[in-house]
Amino acid sequence: MLTRRNFMNRTAGAAATAMYLACGAAGANPGSPAFGTGLRTFIGGAPVEPSGVVEWERRRLSVAAARLSTDFAGLLRGELDSLLGRFAVAVDDIAAARSALSKARALIGSDGLRELLAAELAASEAATRTALAASGGQWAISTTEIVSDRGSAAGFVQWFGLARTTDARAIWTDACPDHYIIATLADGRQEVVEVTGGAVLASRFFVDYADSTGVPVSADPAYPLAVAGTAALADGTVVGGVRHQFRDEPGGGFRSRLAVAFPAAVPGLYIAEHEWHLACEFGNWITAYLR
């Protein structure tokens, strides 16, 4: 049972981690590898440099650190830095920062994270219901493509599915700083607590990979493999869905077309920012698969 004393102890540990992250991992090697080589990423059909994805992740690391330390003033400053200052700050030691953030999540624990984020989750659910009602059944899609010069579509889909069915939580949460809880439930659904796109607040939803019929992202016959499922609130209200599609490339390697549907009334900035979220998390997942 999570007691106030335990929670305060856990939060104190997270605050120390946040201080470490806020200092830019001083003394660490800025040149340490942070994003897999051999990957090409496309957002809006245009190629983006790997360093751009790394820099996006670095700023999200500082935002997550502020959130875990309950430094909400710092959180808002981090959001402004993340949204307005992209490409202006040099990349720090991402590997060390990821490790520190992972330790903070583990220290706080799932119960502690739910308690810490309770107010955010309630507010974001209300906002999601409002956006859903205002969307009139229409959807907006975030789409990112990643091409790997190694591996195969079937190999990655198998790796990805195994990580989900075995509830390999570290693989899921460590792929993006905006992931707080991603857990496979007994019924096969995934509970997800994360910050989506350009949102300031964390949200909670459940992805059902056994239900792809209602996913508002069209299947492309050029991509024979897919991971798809609906996203719903705790009461079953469908608020979106995912359809991630994969195919082998003629010269070797494979291509991923990654897509997430949001209610159409969600601000366009959120949709655009979630394409960077996809680039970050799937870039790191593909890199982990290729190791």
C-alpha positions, 0 to 999 in steps of 0.5 A: 500500500502506498503511504504518504511517507513512502510517496514522499520518499519516492518523490524525493528520489525523483527530485534528485533525478530531476536535478541531475537531468536539469543540469544537462548530465554535467560531466557526461560525454555529449557524443554518446550515441542516442539514436540508432544509425541506419534509420531514416525518419520522415515527418510530413513526407520530409526527411528529418535529421537524427539529431533533430529527433534526439534534441526533441527527446532531450527536451522532453527528458527535462519536462518529464524530470520536472513533472516527476519532481512535482516542479510544475513551474519548471514543467511549464518552462520545460513545455515552452522550451520543448515546443518553441526552442527546438533545435536551439539547444545542444544534445546532452548525454541522452543515454545517461538521462534516459537511465536516470529517468527510468530509475526515477519511474521505478522508484516512484512506482506505478501507484505513486505515478498514478497518485502524482498524476491524478489531477492531470489525468482527470483534467485531460480526460475531461478535455478529451471528452470535450474534444471528442464531442466537438469532433462530430465523429471526425479524426485527425491523424499523426503519421511518421515513417521510419526506414531501417536498412537492417532487420525485417518487418516480420522480425520487428512485429514479432519483437514488438508483440513479444514485448507487449505480451510479456509486459516488458514495461521498461522497453515500453516506458524507456522509449520516450520521456513522455511515457509514464506507465505502459502495462499489459493487463490480464485481458491483453489491453495496454494501459497507457499513461503518457503525454501525447503530442503537444499536450501539457497534461498527461492522459490515461487510455487503454489500447485494445490490440484485439479490436482493430475494426473501429480504428479510424486509420485506413489499412494500406495494402502495400504494407502486409503487416500491421499492429492496430487497435482502438484507444479508449477511456476506462469506461470504454469510450473510444477516443482514437486508435493506432495502426502501425504498418510495416513492409520489407524494402526491396534492397533490404531492411524495412519501412514503418508507417506509424499512425495515431488517430485523435479526435479532429477537434484536437489542436493541430499543434498536438497532431504535429508534435505527436509525429515527433513523439512517434519518431522518438519512441519507434526510433528507440524501439527499432534500435532496441530490436536491431541490437 
